[in-house]
């Protein structure tokens, strides 16, 4: 796993060699830079706002769990990754963030789906999704479920008719269910 430690503004304080190899930068190029260097648009432009919101409000949906994020390499290639972020106090009591990143191989079906999203409607792109071994869930910007594939329905014990139109929070247990509206508001703000 690639590991990065940042300060509360996203300044990189330390990175391991695994992360350097994955993104094509040396440690000397990364340490002192902002972690947003490793993010594609619009995330790199807005990351400081995400961090400020987290520090002001807490909790953060990325804290402690594996979330899918795009990662930008030195060559500018965007690759899929999983990130888990942990908050720690530094030796002077300052807030530090420890991020564990794992690159995931690109699934050609997902690449094709993302390409189709840019060239056609969401409905057309979703209708072409073919991930029989994976549960796929698509929500609106507000969190309403607009598509659940058969595998997801099988895994969760729902029919697509039962899920479509519901808020995605129905699939969560408390305290995540109760906190989900705040996550959505923070994401949209």
C-alpha positions as CSV (number, residue, x, y, z in Angstrom):
1,X,0.0,0.0,0.0
2,X,1.1,3.5,-0.7
3,X,1.1,5.7,2.4
4,X,1.1,9.5,2.7
5,X,1.1,11.7,5.8
6,X,-0.3,15.3,5.5
7,X,-0.8,18.2,7.7
8,X,-4.3,19.7,8.1
9,X,-3.9,21.8,4.9
10,X,-2.9,18.8,2.8
11,X,0.8,19.5,2.8
12,X,2.7,16.2,2.3
13,X,5.0,15.5,5.2
14,X,6.0,11.9,4.4
15,X,5.4,9.3,1.7
16,X,6.5,5.8,1.3
17,X,8.4,4.3,-1.6
18,X,5.3,2.2,-2.7
19,X,3.3,5.4,-3.3
20,X,6.2,7.0,-5.1
21,X,6.5,4.1,-7.5
22,X,2.8,4.0,-8.1
23,X,2.5,7.7,-9.1
24,X,5.9,8.2,-10.7
25,X,7.2,10.9,-8.3
26,X,10.2,10.8,-6.1
27,X,9.7,11.4,-2.4
28,X,11.6,14.7,-2.7
29,X,9.1,15.8,-5.4
30,X,6.2,15.0,-3.2
31,X,7.2,16.0,0.3
32,X,6.4,19.7,0.7
33,X,3.9,19.6,-2.1
34,X,0.2,19.5,-1.5
35,X,-1.5,16.1,-1.8
36,X,-3.9,17.6,-4.3
37,X,-1.0,17.2,-6.8
38,X,-2.1,13.5,-6.9
39,X,-5.7,14.4,-7.8
40,X,-7.4,15.1,-11.1
41,X,-9.8,18.0,-11.6
42,X,-12.0,19.0,-9.9
43,X,-10.7,17.3,-6.8
44,X,-7.3,18.9,-6.9
45,X,-8.8,22.4,-7.1
46,X,-11.3,21.7,-4.3
47,X,-9.4,19.5,-1.9
48,X,-8.5,22.4,0.4
49,X,-12.2,23.1,0.8
50,X,-13.0,19.4,1.5
51,X,-10.3,19.4,4.3
52,X,-11.5,22.7,5.8
53,X,-15.1,21.4,5.9
54,X,-13.9,18.2,7.6
55,X,-11.9,20.0,10.2
56,X,-14.8,22.4,10.9
57,X,-17.6,19.8,11.0
58,X,-16.4,16.2,11.1
59,X,-17.1,13.3,10.3
60,X,-15.7,12.6,6.9
61,X,-17.0,9.8,4.7
62,X,-13.4,8.8,3.8
63,X,-12.2,8.4,7.4
64,X,-11.2,4.9,8.2
65,X,-12.9,3.1,5.3
66,X,-11.9,2.2,1.8
67,X,-13.4,4.6,-0.7
68,X,-12.8,4.7,-4.4
69,X,-10.9,7.8,-5.6
70,X,-9.2,8.8,-8.9
71,X,-5.4,9.2,-8.5
72,X,-3.3,11.3,-11.0
73,X,0.2,10.1,-11.8
74,X,3.2,12.3,-12.7
75,X,2.5,11.6,-16.4
76,X,-1.1,12.9,-15.9
77,X,-2.8,9.5,-16.2
78,X,-5.8,9.0,-14.0
79,X,-5.9,5.6,-12.3
80,X,-8.5,4.1,-9.9
81,X,-7.4,3.8,-6.3
82,X,-8.9,2.9,-2.9
83,X,-8.1,5.3,0.0
84,X,-8.6,5.0,3.7
85,X,-7.8,8.2,5.7
86,X,-7.0,8.2,9.5
87,X,-6.6,11.3,11.7
88,X,-3.8,11.4,14.2
89,X,-2.3,14.0,16.5
90,X,1.3,15.0,15.8
91,X,3.9,15.5,18.4
92,X,2.9,19.1,19.0
93,X,-0.8,18.3,19.1
94,X,-1.4,19.3,15.5
95,X,-3.9,17.4,13.3
96,X,-2.2,15.0,10.8
97,X,-3.8,12.8,8.3
98,X,-2.5,9.4,7.4
99,X,-3.8,8.1,4.0
100,X,-3.4,4.6,2.8
101,X,-3.8,4.2,-1.0
102,X,-4.0,1.1,-3.1
103,X,-4.1,1.2,-6.9
104,X,-6.7,-1.0,-8.5
105,X,-6.3,-2.4,-12.0
106,X,-8.6,-0.7,-14.5
107,X,-11.6,-2.8,-15.5
108,X,-12.1,-2.3,-19.2
109,X,-15.9,-2.4,-18.7
110,X,-15.7,0.5,-16.3
111,X,-13.4,2.5,-18.7
112,X,-16.0,1.9,-21.5
113,X,-18.8,3.0,-19.2
114,X,-17.0,6.2,-18.2
115,X,-16.3,6.9,-21.9
116,X,-20.0,6.3,-22.8
117,X,-21.0,8.7,-20.0
118,X,-19.1,11.5,-21.7
119,X,-20.7,10.7,-25.1
120,X,-24.3,9.7,-24.3
121,X,-27.0,9.9,-21.7
122,X,-26.7,8.4,-18.3
123,X,-29.7,6.1,-19.1
124,X,-28.0,4.8,-22.2
125,X,-24.7,4.3,-20.4
126,X,-26.4,2.4,-17.5
127,X,-28.3,0.2,-19.8
128,X,-25.0,-1.1,-21.2
129,X,-23.5,-1.9,-17.8
130,X,-22.5,-5.5,-17.7
131,X,-21.0,-6.4,-14.4
132,X,-22.6,-9.8,-13.6
133,X,-20.2,-10.6,-10.7
134,X,-20.3,-7.1,-9.1
135,X,-23.1,-5.2,-7.4
136,X,-23.6,-1.8,-9.2
137,X,-25.6,1.1,-7.7
138,X,-26.1,4.5,-9.3
139,X,-27.6,7.4,-7.4
140,X,-28.6,10.9,-8.3
141,X,-26.8,13.9,-7.0
142,X,-29.3,14.0,-4.2
143,X,-28.7,10.3,-3.2
144,X,-31.8,8.8,-4.8
145,X,-31.2,5.3,-6.3
146,X,-31.7,5.4,-10.0
147,X,-30.2,2.0,-10.9
148,X,-29.4,-1.2,-9.1
149,X,-28.1,-4.2,-11.1
150,X,-29.3,-7.8,-10.5
151,X,-26.2,-8.8,-8.6
152,X,-26.6,-5.9,-6.1
153,X,-30.3,-6.8,-5.6
154,X,-29.3,-10.4,-5.0
155,X,-26.6,-9.4,-2.5
156,X,-28.9,-7.1,-0.6
157,X,-32.1,-9.0,-0.8
158,X,-34.1,-6.3,-2.6
159,X,-35.7,-6.1,-6.0
160,X,-34.7,-3.2,-8.3
161,X,-38.3,-1.9,-8.0
162,X,-37.9,-1.7,-4.2
163,X,-34.7,0.2,-4.4
164,X,-35.3,2.6,-7.4
165,X,-36.3,6.0,-6.1
166,X,-35.3,5.4,-2.5
167,X,-32.5,7.3,-0.9
168,X,-29.3,5.3,-0.7
169,X,-29.3,5.8,3.1
170,X,-31.9,3.0,3.4
171,X,-29.0,0.6,2.7
172,X,-26.9,2.0,5.6
173,X,-27.0,1.1,9.3
174,X,-26.9,3.8,12.0
175,X,-24.9,5.9,12.6
176,X,-24.1,6.2,8.9
177,X,-27.7,6.3,7.9
178,X,-28.4,9.3,10.3
179,X,-25.2,11.1,9.2
180,X,-25.7,10.5,5.4
181,X,-27.7,13.7,4.7
182,X,-24.8,15.7,6.2
183,X,-22.3,13.9,3.9
184,X,-24.5,14.7,0.9
185,X,-24.8,18.4,1.9
186,X,-21.1,18.7,2.5
187,X,-20.3,17.1,-0.8
188,X,-22.7,19.4,-2.7
189,X,-21.6,22.5,-0.9
